[in-house]
Structure formats: C-alpha cells, structure tokens
C-alpha cells in the first residue's frame, strides 16, 4: 500500500516543490492536480507562479510574479525578444527577494508548489534558479526538484535520449533531491504496446536502450552515428535517470508520486519514512 501523509500529522517544517519542464510537458495540469489532491487530504498548499508569460490558471495562485512584472511589458518597454524579456523578468525577481520572503512569510509550516518557466536555459545557463533555490534553503525550506517530461519521449529511442539529457542537465546544475516525472500517462497508455515500452523506460537498462538508439541511427549520416554513440557512452557510464509515471486520472498514480516527493524532502519528518515501491502501484493498460 502506498503511504502518503494527511492533514495535521504531515505538517512540520517548510517544504517546496520546484516544478520544471519544457513547454507542453503538463506543469500547469500537474499543479492543478496536486492542489486538488492535497485539498482532499487536508493539506494546505500554496502555488507560486514564477512564469511572467503565463496567461491563466485553473487553480488559486498565492503569489504571482506577474503582480510585479510581466514579459509583455518588458518586451514593449525595453524592446527585448521573448527570451531576453524572460531573463530580465527573472533577474528583476531575484533583485526583490527580500520582498518575496516577507510575502511568503505567512506560509510557514505550509507547502509551496513553485511553477517555473519552461525555458531550460534558466536552469543550466544562468545562475538565476540556482540562486533562488539557495535562498529558499536559507529560509529553511526543504526543496525537491520535479522535472516533467511528456510521455511521448518514450515513444522513440532518440526522443528518450533527448529527455535524459535535459533531466541530467537540470539535476547536475541544481543539486537537489530530484524526481523525473513522465506525464500524460492517461494518453500514452491508449497506444498499442504501451505497457512494454513503459516497463522498458521507467527504470531503463541503459545497455539495452543504447543498443536501440544505435540501431535506430544506423541508417543516418555517419556524423550523427558518431554523435549518438558518444552520447550513448556518456549515459551508459552515468545512469542516474529514472522516471515516475503520472496518470492524473488515477488516484493511485497521484498518491505514489506524492509519496515519492514526501520521502525526498522528509515531509512529515516526525513519522518514520517509508520508501514507496513501484511494485505497489497498479496501472490499467
């Protein structure tokens, strides 16, 4: 049985999820799902939006970067493009962290779900998010990084490799307890052979995966084959990536993921932690 914590018995300390992933990976859907699920469990959660380009939310947002700066205003006033505008907004956000600390001060003992922009360069190229995480930890928050990947990334070996590289890049840069989430499983499991692919890619045997990748690239240009082989060698030597599947229509799937996050940041540290087991969760294929 999957163990998850409820209500007052789970509330100790400060905890935060940093929800990351490329555009279209399901970050907003994930936040909406977790908010509703936590409400049903009696948990108090607060969503913080850090995306200055976001348009609307289906869930209440406790703090919104757009209340202080929006990407549309920055692009218009400073004549910047979308990426330059985003970097400017995030740097402005970092310059005003003292005010942010005051704003979230009322959230003590509660749980933050931080919805981040999808541009990966914020996490691997600029020090912005790393600095924000450092400040959260200074404020005594236990932070867990969640990197969401669309389940289509396990449909082909080459896509799977690109997903692994994204996850590894963020894991190395942020140095957090980290969980990779395979989203939209309710759609993926409708395809023929989904069960076999899922079992193959969730906790991958990199030797087998890399053999598939090499075979799929064998008919391509020689320079691409050499690049693929080089990437395969790197990943085989450092097999750190595994995935937790999320089907938002399945309560067991949501419970399992939440339990995994709880254990990663010791949410409910007064209770003896129990490691979730993948074998305890059943999915209908």
N, C-alpha and C positions, 0 to 999 in steps of 0.2 A: 504494500500500500504506500502510495506517495505521501510523504509527510509535508504539510505546509502549516504555517502558523497563522493564528487568527486573533483579531481583536487585541485586548489589552495585554495578553500574555506574550505577544510578539513585539511590543513596543519598548525597546531600550536603545539608547544612543541615537545617533544620526546616521542615516543611510541614504544612498543615492544610486540610481541607475543612470548611466550615460548612454543614451540610445543613439546609435550611429548607424550609418549605412548609406549606400548610394541612392539617388533619387529613384522612386518607384519600388523600393525594397519593402515598403509596408511599415515605415516608422510611425506614421500617424495612426494607422489601424492598430498597430501594436499598443500604442499609448492608450487609445480608446478602450481596447480590450482589457488591459491591465487595470485601468481606472475603474471600470465597471466591476471587474472581478474582485478587486480589493474592497470596493464598497460593499459587495455582498459578503465579504469575510469580516467586515467591521474594521478594516484598516483605514487610516487617514493617509491619503497620498496627495501630493501637490505636484502638478505638472508645471515645469518651467520651459518656456519656448525660447530657444536661442537662434531661431531662424528668422532673420529680418525680412526674408522674402516670402514667408508663409502667408496664406490667404485667409483660411478659416479653419476652425476646429470643431469637432463634434463633441468635445469634452471641455469641462471648465479648465482654464489656464490660470494658475495662481500668480505667475509672474511672466511678463512678455517683453522681450527685447524691443518689440515694435512700439511699446509705450514711450521709449526714449529715442529710438532711431529706426528708420525704415530704409530699405535698399532703394526704393523708388525715389525718395527724397535725395539720397546721397548721389544717385546716378544723375538726377536732374541738376542739382546744385553744383556738383563738382565735375560733371561731365565724365564720369567714370563708366566703364562697362560693368556687366553683372559680376564678374569675378573680383575686379578691383573694388566695386562697391561693397561686396560682401566682406572683403578683408578690412576695409575701412570701418564698417559697422562693428566687426568683432574687436578690432583694436580700440574703438570708442567704448565698447562694452567693458573691456579689460581695464581701461583707464578709470572706470567708475565702479570698481568692485566694492569699494567701501560702502557705497550706497546700496549695492546689491546685498551685502552682508546684513545691513540693517533691515532690508525688506524681507529677507528670509529668516530673520531672527525669530519671528513668531512661529516658525515651523519646527522649532526644537522638538525632538522626540518623534518627529514625523518622517515621512518617506518621500524623497524627491525623485521624480521621473523627469529627466532633462532631455528634451527633444532637440537634437542638434541638426545643423545644416548638413546637407548630403555631400558637399564638396570634400573629397578626401584630402586635398592639399591642406586644409585646416588642421589636419591631424598629423601629417607626415612631412610637410614642407615648412610650415610656420609654427612658432612656439606658442601660439595663442591658446589652444585647448590644453596643452600640457601645463601651461601656467595657471589656467583656470582650475584644473584638477588639483594642482599643488595648493591653491588657495582653499578649495573645498576640504582637502585633508587637513590644512591648518585650522579650519573651522571645526575639526573633529568629525568630519563625515567619512564613513566607510563607503568607498566608491567602487562600483562594478561597471566595467565596460561591456556593453552589448553591441555586437556588430551584426546587423541584419543583412542577410543575403537572400534574394529571390530564389525559390526552389528550382527555377529554370536553369540555375547554374550547375545542377547535377544532371542535366539532360545530355550534355556532351562533355567529353574529357577536356577539351580546350577551355570551355567556359568554367569548368571546375577549377582548372589551374589558375585562371584569372581571379576567381573568387578567393582561392587560397592566398594568392599574392596580396590581395587587398587586406585580408584578415591579418596576415603576418605583419604587413607594414604598420598597421594600427597597433597591433599587440606590442611590437618592439618599441614603438615610439612612446606609447602612453604608460607602459609598465604598470598595468592594473590587473587585478583579478578580471579575467576576460572570458566571455561566453559568446560563441558564434551561433547565431540563430538562423535556421533555414525556414523562411516564411512561406506563406501561401500554400501550405501543405494540403489544404482542402481542395485546391485546384490541381495540384500536382498528382495527387493520388487517383484522379479520374483517368489518367493516361494508362495505356496498356504497359505492363511491365514495371509499373511504378514501385512495387514492393521490392523487386530485385535491385533496382537502382538505389532505392533508399538505403537498404541494408549495406550496399556496396560503398556508399559515400558518407554515411554518418560518422563512422569511425574507420576511415579508409586505411586499407593496406596499401601504402604508397608504392610498393613494388608493382602491385597489380595495376593500380591506377596509371602509373607512369608507363607501363607496357602498353596500355590502351592509348595513352596520349601519343606515344611514339608511333604506334601503328596508324593512328588517325592522321598523323602528319607525314607519313611515309611518301605519299603521292604529291606533297607540296614542294615548293622550291627548296633546294639544298640549304640555303642560308637559314630558312625557317626551321628546317630539321635540326640544324646545329643549335639554334637558339632554344628550341624545345628540349633538346637533350640536356643543354646546360641548365635550364630551369628545373628539369626533372631531377637532375643530380643534386641541386641545392635543396629541393623539397624532400627528397629521399633522405638526405643527411640530417634534416631538421624537421621531423614530422610532428609539429606541435598543434596542428589544426584539426579540430573535430567540431561537429555541429549538433545542436539540439533542435529538433524539428518543432515547428509550431503550427498547429491547426486551430484557428480561432473559433471553430465551430465545435471543438471537442474540449470539454472541461478537464479531462484527464491530461490532455496535452498542455493546457494553460497551467494547471496545478504543477505539473512536472517541471516546467520551465521556471515558474516562480519559486519552487523548492530549490532548484539548482542555484538561482540567484541568491536566495536566502542564505544558503550554506556558503556561498562565495564571500559574502560580506558579513557573515555571522549575525544575521538579523534574528533577534530573539536569543541573544548570547547567554541568557540565564538558563536556557534549555540546552540539553545535550544535543549537539548537532547530529543529524543523521544524513549520510550521503544518499542522494537519490540514485535509484538504479534504473537504467534504461529498460531493463527487462520487466520492470514492474508496470510499465505503461503500455497499453494496447491501443493500436490504431486500426481502424477499419479500412481496408484497401479494397 
